[in-house]
């Protein structure tokens, strides 16, 4: 570990240990759990065209094409387990430091790690919703051998309860995310590129309300130069346990 990173970790820990921390997590936090990010080298968008496969208009026109990719995503997520980054966030929540988690991920790994106050900004693949009768079912009850799978209730079209291109963020999740961003003392941004709106605006919203912004990412992002006060460079599963250890030291002093 470089001396610079050690100093930045201590600086961040001194601030974050004071509590009222909101976490904003993106795809980067789940890479070590075996879930590839959608964007970048090796991402799912190299294999599938998102504007076609997870576009809501195309889903209505050709749901079978979308479900072929969705089945792959669902199967990978079902086998994934939380990694040290998710677990560190959960410990911080249990310590009373993390007040809320806003996640752009649809994998449910924060909840698997034990975290409770999780805002699923982009929904979740753990459940499906019928676009005809609005019934909601656990994904585990769906026969994914049927493409597309029919609704148990009315035989209508099932869709993962996740936000597709062309769909709005669920109003309740958007409102909660805005409230948490405006009321937290600090925001910890983990593994997000800061390129997808409206989630990308949450760090600026928090900072405009007086919050300190700490970012954990392997490389600087668009947020690093626009909204971030402390940048901790490295993979989430490596940096978060180090940050947790520093916060524990600070809390014990």
Phi, psi and omega per residue, in radians:
X1 nan 2.315 -3.126
X2 -1.274 2.738 3.099
X3 -1.090 -0.624 3.135
X4 -1.091 -0.783 -3.141
X5 -1.130 -0.683 3.097
X6 -1.025 -0.784 -3.137
X7 -1.140 -0.725 -3.133
X8 -1.183 -0.649 3.089
X9 -1.093 -0.760 3.121
X10 -1.144 -0.720 3.126
X11 -1.072 -0.800 3.137
X12 -1.136 -0.749 -3.107
X13 -1.073 -0.717 3.136
X14 -1.030 -0.613 3.139
X15 -1.418 -0.818 -3.031
X16 -1.232 -0.482 -3.127
X17 -1.124 -0.264 -3.120
X18 -1.320 -0.159 3.049
X19 1.589 -3.035 -3.093
X20 0.939 0.932 -3.087
X21 -1.860 2.262 3.023
X22 -1.859 2.308 3.110
X23 -1.741 2.333 2.993
X24 -2.027 1.962 -3.080
X25 -1.979 2.584 3.104
X26 -2.240 -2.912 -3.009
X27 -1.014 -0.532 -3.082
X28 -1.074 -0.432 -3.126
X29 -1.290 -0.358 -3.048
X30 -1.810 -0.025 -3.108
X31 -1.042 -0.724 -3.127
X32 -1.213 -0.197 3.058
X33 -1.573 0.039 3.098
X34 1.623 0.164 3.122
X35 -1.792 1.975 -3.095
X36 -1.238 2.522 3.013
X37 -1.169 2.724 3.137
X38 -1.278 -0.675 -3.069
X39 -1.705 2.846 3.062
X40 1.506 3.113 -3.081
X41 -1.098 2.265 3.142
X42 1.450 -0.023 -3.125
X43 -1.300 2.863 -3.100
X44 -1.105 -0.421 -3.117
X45 -1.251 -0.211 3.016
X46 -1.311 -0.421 -3.095
X47 -1.704 -0.597 -3.111
X48 -2.223 2.620 3.075
X49 -1.570 1.921 -3.068
X50 -1.085 -0.544 -3.126
X51 -1.181 -0.269 3.113
X52 -1.819 -0.905 -2.963
X53 -1.274 -0.742 -3.120
X54 -2.019 0.646 2.984
X55 -1.710 2.261 -3.009
X56 -1.107 -0.606 3.129
X57 -1.165 -0.750 3.119
X58 -1.195 -0.569 3.105
X59 -1.047 -0.733 3.105
X60 -1.140 -0.666 -3.103
X61 -1.303 -0.722 -3.035
X62 -2.483 1.207 -3.067
X63 -1.077 -0.495 -3.130
X64 -1.090 -0.702 3.114
X65 -1.084 -0.724 -3.141
X66 -1.184 -0.720 -3.071
X67 -1.180 -0.418 3.078
X68 -1.080 -0.759 3.090
X69 -1.300 -0.724 -3.096
X70 -1.053 -0.664 3.114
X71 -1.087 -0.703 3.109
X72 -1.094 -0.774 3.134
X73 -1.107 -0.814 -3.108
X74 -1.058 -0.730 -3.123
X75 -1.156 -0.694 3.107
X76 -1.146 -0.788 -3.115
X77 -1.123 -0.678 -3.106
X78 -1.071 -0.531 -3.114
X79 -1.603 -0.138 -3.062
X80 -1.390 2.579 3.088
X81 -2.150 2.687 3.105
X82 -1.024 2.558 3.077
X83 -1.878 3.130 -3.070
X84 -0.963 -0.454 3.123
X85 -1.223 -0.817 3.086
X86 -1.050 -0.742 -3.109
X87 -1.147 -0.656 3.107
X88 -1.133 -0.706 3.105
X89 -1.085 -0.701 3.124
X90 -1.113 -0.720 3.104
X91 -1.080 -0.729 3.120
X92 -1.118 -0.580 3.078
X93 -1.182 -0.761 3.141
X94 -1.171 -0.452 3.082
X95 -1.342 -0.141 -3.133
X96 1.497 0.214 -3.126
X97 -1.588 -0.829 3.094
X98 -1.415 2.141 3.136
X99 -1.632 -0.486 -3.118
X100 -2.839 2.760 3.098
X101 -2.221 2.104 3.033
X102 -1.805 1.985 -3.111
X103 -2.001 2.378 3.031
X104 -1.494 -0.121 -3.091
X105 -1.464 2.665 3.140
X106 -1.925 0.310 -2.981
X107 -1.634 -0.203 3.101
X108 1.222 0.253 -3.052
X109 -1.267 -0.477 3.048
X110 -1.097 -0.755 3.126
X111 -1.169 -0.681 3.094
X112 -1.084 -0.536 3.132
X113 -1.346 -0.200 3.107
X114 1.935 -0.055 3.141
X115 -1.227 2.557 -3.029
X116 -1.948 -0.771 -3.059
X117 -1.592 1.311 -3.068
X118 -1.937 2.181 3.057
X119 -1.713 1.971 -3.136
X120 -1.488 1.553 -2.993
X121 -1.074 -0.642 -3.133
X122 -1.906 0.340 3.127
X123 1.424 -2.752 -3.060
X124 -2.665 2.590 3.041
X125 -1.587 0.084 3.134
X126 -1.340 -0.156 -3.131
X127 -2.500 2.826 3.083
X128 -2.183 2.701 3.101
X129 -2.200 2.448 3.109
X130 -1.468 2.195 -3.116
X131 -1.339 -0.117 3.128
X132 -1.742 -0.815 -3.088
X133 -1.987 -0.033 3.091
X134 1.217 0.189 3.067
X135 -1.171 2.570 -3.137
X136 -2.093 2.353 -3.127
X137 -2.329 2.635 3.005
X138 -1.129 2.453 -3.135
X139 -1.067 -0.487 -3.121
X140 -1.114 -0.369 -3.129
X141 -1.558 -0.075 -3.054
X142 -1.598 2.354 3.073
X143 -1.441 1.760 -3.076
X144 -1.360 -0.018 3.021
X145 -1.327 -0.327 3.091
X146 -1.603 2.081 -3.084
X147 -2.115 1.953 -0.132
X148 -1.401 2.674 3.129
X149 -1.259 2.440 -3.133
X150 -1.530 2.758 3.080
X151 -1.217 2.363 3.104
X152 -1.172 -0.495 -3.010
X153 -1.445 -0.805 -3.036
X154 -2.287 -0.045 -3.112
X155 1.421 0.098 -3.098
X156 -1.333 -2.983 -3.046
X157 -1.494 2.130 3.082
X158 -1.599 2.505 3.108
X159 -2.408 2.422 3.022
X160 -0.936 2.464 -3.099
X161 -1.399 0.945 3.116
X162 -2.178 2.712 -3.073
X163 -1.358 2.143 3.081
X164 -1.652 2.855 2.993
X165 -1.027 2.341 -3.111
X166 1.649 -0.081 3.096
X167 -1.896 2.666 3.117
X168 -1.481 2.717 3.000
X169 -1.107 2.413 3.093
X170 -0.933 2.236 -3.045
X171 -0.936 -0.701 -3.124
X172 -1.136 -0.721 3.125
X173 -1.174 -0.701 3.138
X174 -1.120 -0.763 3.138
X175 -1.119 -0.799 3.135
X176 -1.094 -0.710 -3.139
X177 -1.110 -0.716 3.113
X178 -1.119 -0.765 -3.131
X179 -1.095 -0.813 -3.124
X180 -1.134 -0.664 3.138
X181 -1.173 -0.615 -3.104
X182 -1.427 -0.364 -3.041
X183 -1.842 -0.199 -3.118
X184 -1.335 2.712 3.050
X185 -1.495 -0.486 3.131
X186 -2.510 2.666 3.016
X187 -2.211 2.272 3.101
X188 -1.865 1.942 -3.108
X189 -1.681 2.111 -3.054
X190 -2.181 2.040 2.940
X191 1.162 0.613 3.066
X192 -2.158 2.518 -3.099
X193 -1.352 -0.333 -3.093
X194 1.239 0.417 -3.085
X195 -1.882 -0.180 -3.050
X196 -1.859 2.051 3.079
X197 -1.547 2.667 0.083
X198 -1.536 -0.010 -3.127
X199 -1.059 -0.580 -3.094
X200 -1.096 -0.378 -3.116
X201 -1.509 -0.186 -3.071
X202 -1.127 -0.732 3.085
X203 -1.062 -0.704 3.104
X204 -1.136 -0.667 3.095
X205 -1.086 -0.752 3.122
X206 -1.143 -0.766 -3.119
X207 -1.132 -0.677 3.114
X208 -1.145 -0.357 3.100
X209 -1.637 0.102 3.063
X210 1.746 0.097 -3.108
X211 -1.408 2.622 2.993
X212 -1.461 2.399 -3.124
X213 -1.971 2.134 3.094
X214 -2.025 2.315 -3.112
X215 -2.067 2.391 3.025
X216 -2.071 1.996 -3.137
X217 -2.723 2.632 3.104
X218 -1.116 -0.584 3.141
X219 -2.367 2.700 3.079
X220 -0.986 2.498 3.121
X221 -1.971 -3.118 3.067
X222 -1.056 -0.562 -3.123
X223 -1.209 -0.497 -3.012
X224 -0.971 -0.703 -3.087
X225 -1.685 -0.117 -3.071
X226 -1.891 -0.551 -3.020
X227 -2.377 -0.220 -2.938
X228 -1.602 2.395 3.084
X229 -1.645 -0.685 -3.136
X230 -2.287 2.155 -3.129
X231 -1.905 2.106 3.109
X232 -1.874 1.839 -3.023
X233 -1.519 2.185 3.114
X234 2.701 2.994 3.102
X235 -1.236 2.521 -3.061
X236 -1.004 -0.732 -3.075
X237 -1.209 -0.280 3.087
X238 -1.680 -0.737 -3.075
X239 -1.293 -0.720 -3.033
X240 -1.083 -0.744 3.055
X241 -1.087 -0.621 3.089
X242 -1.151 -0.746 3.125
X243 -1.146 -0.719 3.106
X244 -1.042 -0.771 3.137
X245 -1.074 -0.722 3.121
X246 -1.165 -0.682 3.118
X247 -1.123 -0.715 3.099
X248 -1.068 -0.729 3.107
X249 -1.078 -0.784 -3.125
X250 -1.112 -0.727 -3.120
X251 -1.148 -0.498 -3.110
X252 -1.433 -0.267 -3.096
X253 -1.300 nan nan
